[in-house]
Amino acid sequence: MNYHWDWGVLFRSPYFVWILSGFGLTCLISVLAWGIALVVGSVVGVCRTLENRAARAMGTMYVELFRNIPLLVQLFLWFYVVPEVLPIAWGRYLTRGLPYAPFWTTVVGLGLYTAARVAEQVRSGIGAIPRGQREAALAVGFSLPQVYRYVLLPVGYRTIIPSLTSDFLGVFKNSSLALTLGVLELTATTRQIEDYTFQAFEPFTAATVLYALVTFTAMGVMRVLEGRGRIAGTLAIGGR
């Protein structure tokens, strides 16, 4: 094998800064997209558990639409197609006036895509709660929004912590698709270092270690939260 190993390339300027910058951008994309996914997914998941047929139908349509279209296709639709079908002024702002348009497109696209998965987790978490708890809360005078706020959602979230952790890790890994829109996240900067130095194994190994580090850290935090939030007599959904 004629490959010339040079691990020192990872610590030379500007490659070390590129790796840190890419890793930071990956983390930022993941956190912002996860915030969108958690909020939108919770709303959609709640809609899928309501008695109102229209709300359930809209929730189901959202889940089926976003879950069954590949994420890469969705990112291209948001970035290339949506600005063309909007009014001219809006489309021009999204393509030319919005600062860091590829970055925000990735955040929104990844967040809405993951929200469909979060919605299913929330629905299953609420569905796992005995119906008697809902009826008891209504019987003591809670309104339906209060039942969800004080009874169903707090209990439901505690049972789906492992599943939500898996979805967050999916967001973190899927953020690598941002490179297709020109965002210099971790995978893109790794490829950039390869192009400049012709060293492929070293930067990709560094990226692998960073991805694994975040994954193991998130899993560790999940286990702590699951242990502290576990309800006696229940089994966490998605747990092992």
C-alpha positions as CSV (number, residue, x, y, z in Angstrom):
1,M,0.0,0.0,0.0
2,N,1.6,3.3,-1.1
3,Y,-0.6,5.6,0.9
4,H,1.5,8.1,2.9
5,W,0.1,8.5,6.4
6,D,0.3,12.0,7.9
7,W,-1.8,12.5,11.0
8,G,-0.2,15.9,11.6
9,V,-2.3,17.3,8.8
10,L,-5.2,17.4,11.2
11,F,-3.5,19.9,13.4
12,R,-2.0,22.2,10.8
13,S,-3.5,25.6,9.9
14,P,-6.1,26.0,8.5
15,Y,-7.3,22.4,8.5
16,F,-7.7,22.1,12.3
17,V,-9.8,25.3,12.3
18,W,-11.9,23.9,9.4
19,I,-12.6,20.7,11.3
20,L,-13.7,22.7,14.4
21,S,-15.8,25.1,12.3
22,G,-17.5,22.2,10.5
23,F,-18.2,20.4,13.7
24,G,-19.6,23.5,15.3
25,L,-21.9,24.1,12.3
26,T,-23.0,20.5,12.3
27,C,-23.9,20.8,16.0
28,L,-25.7,24.1,15.4
29,I,-27.8,22.7,12.5
30,S,-28.7,19.7,14.6
31,V,-29.8,21.6,17.6
32,L,-31.9,24.1,15.6
33,A,-33.5,21.4,13.5
34,W,-34.2,19.3,16.5
35,G,-36.0,22.3,18.1
36,I,-38.2,22.6,15.1
37,A,-38.8,18.8,15.0
38,L,-39.7,18.6,18.7
39,V,-42.2,21.5,18.6
40,V,-43.9,20.7,15.2
41,G,-43.7,17.0,15.9
42,S,-45.4,17.4,19.3
43,V,-48.2,19.4,17.8
44,V,-48.8,16.9,15.0
45,G,-48.5,14.0,17.4
46,V,-51.2,15.6,19.7
47,C,-53.4,16.2,16.7
48,R,-53.2,12.5,15.8
49,T,-54.6,11.6,19.3
50,L,-57.6,14.0,19.3
51,E,-61.2,12.9,18.8
52,N,-61.6,15.6,16.1
53,R,-61.4,13.8,12.7
54,A,-60.2,16.8,10.8
55,A,-57.2,17.2,13.2
56,R,-56.4,13.5,13.0
57,A,-56.6,13.6,9.2
58,M,-54.3,16.7,9.0
59,G,-51.8,15.0,11.3
60,T,-51.8,11.8,9.4
61,M,-51.3,13.7,6.1
62,Y,-48.3,15.5,7.5
63,V,-46.7,12.3,8.8
64,E,-47.3,10.4,5.6
65,L,-46.1,13.2,3.3
66,F,-42.9,14.1,5.1
67,R,-42.0,10.5,6.2
68,N,-42.3,9.0,2.7
69,I,-40.3,11.5,0.7
70,P,-36.5,11.1,0.9
71,L,-34.8,13.9,2.9
72,L,-32.4,14.8,0.1
73,V,-35.4,15.3,-2.2
74,Q,-37.1,17.5,0.4
75,L,-34.0,19.7,0.8
76,F,-33.8,20.2,-2.9
77,L,-37.5,21.1,-3.1
78,W,-37.1,23.6,-0.3
79,F,-34.0,25.2,-1.8
80,Y,-34.7,25.1,-5.6
81,V,-38.4,24.6,-6.1
82,V,-40.3,26.5,-3.3
83,P,-38.7,29.9,-4.1
84,E,-39.9,29.5,-7.7
85,V,-43.5,28.9,-6.9
86,L,-43.8,31.7,-4.3
87,P,-44.5,35.3,-5.3
88,I,-41.6,36.9,-7.0
89,A,-40.6,39.1,-4.1
90,W,-40.7,36.2,-1.6
91,G,-38.7,33.9,-3.9
92,R,-36.1,36.6,-4.5
93,Y,-35.7,37.1,-0.8
94,L,-35.3,33.4,-0.1
95,T,-32.6,32.9,-2.8
96,R,-30.8,36.3,-2.6
97,G,-31.8,38.3,0.4
98,L,-31.9,35.7,3.1
99,P,-28.4,35.5,4.8
100,Y,-27.0,32.0,4.8
101,A,-30.0,30.6,2.8
102,P,-28.5,27.1,2.4
103,F,-28.0,26.9,6.1
104,W,-31.5,27.9,7.0
105,T,-33.0,25.7,4.3
106,T,-31.2,22.7,5.8
107,V,-32.4,23.6,9.3
108,V,-36.0,24.0,8.3
109,G,-36.0,21.0,5.9
110,L,-34.3,18.7,8.3
111,G,-36.6,19.9,11.2
112,L,-39.8,19.3,9.3
113,Y,-38.7,16.0,8.0
114,T,-37.8,14.8,11.5
115,A,-41.0,16.2,13.0
116,A,-42.9,13.4,11.2
117,R,-40.9,10.8,13.2
118,V,-41.3,12.8,16.4
119,A,-45.0,13.0,15.9
120,E,-45.2,9.2,15.7
121,Q,-43.2,8.9,18.9
122,V,-45.5,11.4,20.7
123,R,-48.6,9.6,19.4
124,S,-47.3,6.3,20.7
125,G,-46.3,7.8,24.0
126,I,-49.8,9.2,24.6
127,G,-51.4,6.1,23.3
128,A,-49.5,4.0,25.9
129,I,-51.1,5.9,28.7
130,P,-54.2,4.2,30.1
131,R,-57.4,6.0,29.0
132,G,-58.5,6.1,32.6
133,Q,-56.0,8.9,33.3
134,R,-57.5,11.1,30.7
135,E,-61.0,10.4,31.9
136,A,-60.0,11.0,35.5
137,A,-58.5,14.4,34.6
138,L,-61.6,15.4,32.8
139,A,-63.7,14.2,35.7
140,V,-62.0,16.6,38.1
141,G,-62.6,19.6,35.9
142,F,-59.6,19.8,33.6
143,S,-60.2,21.1,30.2
144,L,-58.8,19.1,27.3
145,P,-55.8,21.4,26.8
146,Q,-55.0,21.0,30.5
147,V,-55.3,17.3,30.3
148,Y,-52.6,17.2,27.6
149,R,-50.4,19.8,29.3
150,Y,-50.5,18.4,32.9
151,V,-51.2,14.7,32.4
152,L,-50.7,13.2,29.0
153,L,-47.6,15.0,27.6
154,P,-45.5,14.9,30.8
155,V,-46.1,11.2,31.2
156,G,-45.8,10.5,27.4
157,Y,-42.5,12.3,27.0
158,R,-41.0,10.3,29.9
159,T,-41.8,7.0,28.2
160,I,-40.4,8.0,24.8
161,I,-37.0,9.3,25.9
162,P,-35.1,6.5,24.2
163,S,-37.0,6.9,20.9
164,L,-36.5,10.7,20.9
165,T,-32.8,10.2,21.5
166,S,-32.7,7.9,18.4
167,D,-34.5,10.6,16.4
168,F,-32.0,13.3,17.6
169,L,-29.1,11.1,16.6
170,G,-30.8,10.8,13.2
171,V,-30.9,14.6,12.9
172,F,-27.2,14.8,13.8
173,K,-26.2,12.2,11.2
174,N,-28.6,13.5,8.5
175,S,-27.1,17.0,8.9
176,S,-24.3,15.7,6.6
177,L,-26.7,16.2,3.7
178,A,-26.2,19.9,4.1
179,L,-23.1,19.6,2.0
180,T,-25.3,19.1,-1.1
181,L,-26.5,22.7,-0.7
182,G,-23.0,24.0,-0.1
183,V,-23.0,24.2,3.7
184,L,-19.5,23.6,5.1
185,E,-20.5,21.3,7.9
186,L,-18.3,18.5,9.2
187,T,-18.5,16.1,6.3
188,A,-18.1,18.9,3.8
189,T,-15.0,20.3,5.5
190,T,-13.6,16.8,5.7
191,R,-13.9,16.4,1.9
192,Q,-12.4,19.9,1.5
193,I,-9.3,18.9,3.5
194,E,-9.0,15.8,1.3
195,D,-9.1,17.9,-1.8
196,Y,-6.5,20.3,-0.5
197,T,-4.1,17.7,1.0
198,F,-4.9,14.4,-0.9
199,Q,-5.0,12.9,2.6
200,A,-8.3,11.0,2.8
201,F,-8.1,8.6,5.8
202,E,-7.0,11.1,8.4
203,P,-9.8,13.8,8.0
204,F,-12.5,11.1,7.6
205,T,-11.2,9.3,10.7
206,A,-11.4,12.5,12.6
207,A,-15.0,13.1,11.4
208,T,-15.9,9.5,12.4
209,V,-14.5,10.0,15.9
210,L,-16.4,13.3,16.3
211,Y,-19.7,11.7,15.1
212,A,-19.2,8.8,17.5
213,L,-18.3,11.1,20.4
214,V,-21.6,13.0,20.0
215,T,-23.6,9.7,19.6
216,F,-22.1,8.1,22.8
217,T,-22.6,11.3,24.7
218,A,-26.2,11.6,23.7
219,M,-26.8,8.0,24.6
220,G,-25.3,8.5,28.0
221,V,-27.4,11.5,28.7
222,M,-30.5,9.6,27.6
223,R,-29.8,6.8,30.0
224,V,-29.4,9.3,32.9
225,L,-32.7,11.1,32.0
226,E,-34.5,7.8,31.4
227,G,-33.4,6.5,34.9
228,R,-34.4,9.7,36.6
229,G,-37.7,10.1,34.8
230,R,-38.9,6.5,34.7
231,I,-42.3,5.9,36.1
232,A,-42.6,2.9,38.4
233,G,-44.4,0.0,36.7
234,T,-43.9,1.4,33.1
235,L,-41.5,0.5,30.3
236,A,-40.0,3.2,28.2
237,I,-41.0,3.0,24.5
238,G,-37.9,2.3,22.4
239,G,-35.9,1.2,25.4
240,R,-33.8,-2.0,25.5
